[in-house]
């Protein structure tokens, strides 16, 4: 599971840097997208346990 989280965060970081570059909002967008992705990964992992 930790490897999945790491890969998702790296992909999100790459995409945000590719689209926004050194924009001031890149870090904010990265944090928001990472939080959303981690939320959905948590939901999926809880579904599998049931």
Secondary structure, DSSP 8 states (H G I E B T S, - for coil): -HHHHHHHHHHHHHHHHHHHTT-TTHHHHHHHHHHHHHHHHHHHHHHHH-
